[in-house]
Amino acid sequence: MELKVNQLSKSFGTLNVFTQLNLSLHSGQVYCLMGSSGSGKTTFFRILLGLEEADSGSMEGLKGQRASAVFQENRLCESFTPVDNITMVIPGRSSRSRKQAKEELLRLLPEEALSRPVSTLSGGMKRRVAIVRALSIPCDMILMDEPFTGLDENTKRTVIQYIKKKTRGKLVIISTHQEEDVALLNGTLINL
Ligand SMILES: Nc1ncnc2c1ncn2[C@@H]1O[C@H](COP(=O)(O)OP(=O)(O)OP(=O)(O)O)[C@@H](O)[C@H]1O
């Protein structure tokens, strides 16, 4: 897919979050969205997902394309296990879905963590469940809002390898405050 953002502007009252933003984004690329706190990264994601409306400008290329997201908050079902959280988003929900959910989770989490309620997991473990969930949903575009929050350096590198493997050929936009993530993701920097 090709996503074109044309002259996009968004304000909240007197606060101009971004003005006349222009971007041309392509499948198969990872884009790293950087900008100071409050520069509008989450707002941009929300507009792409249709959760917020821009004041002016347009976007081309979204029609018929499926999106998946890691939000800034994990938005997991806390009383369910990681396996249940993933199984419920795998289309078809057959007995194979459960096995598949477990296999995916095991790439990023220890086995003992998979069958207890998400509410009992550490912050970094919950983050990894949210990432696995977003990557388990069939989609064309993946948006990740600061996905590496709460992850130590080694875990982050493992997660980045997993993201790269699972998003091949898709349009990926990841917001981050760490400049090193751009190189680790072989990403293209977008400064907001
Ligand atoms: N619904 C809203 N009403 C009023 N102001 C809002 C609303 N949503 C966001 N803002 C403001 O818009 C600005 C951009 O917020 P946003 O969350 O998009 O920034 P961000 O770049 O994602 O920040 P961070 O790096 O801290 O996550 C902020 O000043 C925020 O307070």
The ligand as an SDF file (V2000), in Angstrom:
LIG
                    3D

 31 33  0  0  0  0  0  0  0  0999 V2000
   -8.5190   15.2640   23.1430 N   0  0  0  0  0  0  0  0  0  0  0  0
   -7.6390   16.2360   23.3690 C   0  0  0  0  0  0  0  0  0  0  0  0
   -8.0450   17.4480   23.8280 N   0  0  0  0  0  0  0  0  0  0  0  0
   -7.1690   18.4450   24.0490 C   0  0  0  0  0  0  0  0  0  0  0  0
   -5.8470   18.3530   23.8340 N   0  0  0  0  0  0  0  0  0  0  0  0
   -5.3850   17.1660   23.3830 C   0  0  0  0  0  0  0  0  0  0  0  0
   -6.2470   16.0630   23.1330 C   0  0  0  0  0  0  0  0  0  0  0  0
   -5.4960   15.0250   22.6770 N   0  0  0  0  0  0  0  0  0  0  0  0
   -4.2190   15.4700   22.6610 C   0  0  0  0  0  0  0  0  0  0  0  0
   -4.1600   16.7590   23.0750 N   0  0  0  0  0  0  0  0  0  0  0  0
   -2.9420   17.5620   23.1610 C   0  0  0  0  0  0  0  0  0  0  0  0
   -2.3040   17.5110   21.8890 O   0  0  0  0  0  0  0  0  0  0  0  0
   -0.8840   17.4880   22.0440 C   0  0  0  0  0  0  0  0  0  0  0  0
   -0.3420   16.2610   21.3220 C   0  0  0  0  0  0  0  0  0  0  0  0
   -0.6450   15.0950   22.1080 O   0  0  0  0  0  0  0  0  0  0  0  0
   -0.1300   13.6530   21.6920 P   0  0  0  0  0  0  0  0  0  0  0  0
   -0.5880   12.7240   22.7380 O   0  0  0  0  0  0  0  0  0  0  0  0
   -0.5220   13.4020   20.2870 O   0  0  0  0  0  0  0  0  0  0  0  0
    1.4540   13.8630   21.7690 O   0  0  0  0  0  0  0  0  0  0  0  0
    2.6350   12.7960   21.6650 P   0  0  0  0  0  0  0  0  0  0  0  0
    3.6200   13.3380   20.6770 O   0  0  0  0  0  0  0  0  0  0  0  0
    2.0800   11.4510   21.3970 O   0  0  0  0  0  0  0  0  0  0  0  0
    3.2450   12.8710   23.1370 O   0  0  0  0  0  0  0  0  0  0  0  0
    4.0750   11.7940   24.0140 P   0  0  0  0  0  0  0  0  0  0  0  0
    5.4400   11.6650   23.3780 O   0  0  0  0  0  0  0  0  0  0  0  0
    4.1470   12.4620   25.3650 O   0  0  0  0  0  0  0  0  0  0  0  0
    3.2750   10.5230   24.0200 O   0  0  0  0  0  0  0  0  0  0  0  0
   -0.6240   17.5160   23.5510 C   0  0  0  0  0  0  0  0  0  0  0  0
   -0.3520   18.8420   23.9360 O   0  0  0  0  0  0  0  0  0  0  0  0
   -1.9330   17.0290   24.1510 C   0  0  0  0  0  0  0  0  0  0  0  0
   -2.1430   17.5780   25.4280 O   0  0  0  0  0  0  0  0  0  0  0  0
  1  2  1  0
  2  3  1  0
  2  7  2  0
  3  4  2  0
  4  5  1  0
  5  6  2  0
  6  7  1  0
  6 10  1  0
  7  8  1  0
  8  9  2  0
  9 10  1  0
 10 11  1  0
 11 12  1  0
 11 30  1  0
 12 13  1  0
 13 14  1  0
 13 28  1  0
 14 15  1  0
 15 16  1  0
 16 17  2  0
 16 18  1  0
 16 19  1  0
 19 20  1  0
 20 21  2  0
 20 22  1  0
 20 23  1  0
 23 24  1  0
 24 25  2  0
 24 26  1  0
 24 27  1  0
 28 29  1  0
 28 30  1  0
 30 31  1  0
M  END
$$$$
